[in-house]
């Protein structure tokens, strides 16, 4: 399974990538929203993990662009933010993503979301 990780913080990218690799997942990284959008359009991913606050194109802008593209419209999105998740959940943009978690990430919560979203995506594709 291929997972795209989009975050402008290199240590966070490396940490998340290592968590995924430890569990047998293949991952590709992108350093900002525009880079992530380009990579999402070039390949097929089963999950896209997106940071909220990034330069060039923030996480919600990226999620909106992904949802407007037929090739990525159904791809699950795990959204990460340093901001209060309760506040983010009350925004209209929150409907663009499948799950929200806070940063710094809790590794167990993060991996739980990854497995749940990948499982849902696999079930959706088999219908």
Secondary structure, DSSP 4 states (H G I P E B T S, - for coil): -EEEEE-S-HHHHHHHHHHHHHTT-EEEEESSHHHHHHHHHHS--SEEEEESS-SSS-HHHHHHHHHHSTTTTTSEEEEEESS-HHHHHTSGGGGG-SEEEESSPPHHHHHHHHHHHHHHHHHHHH-
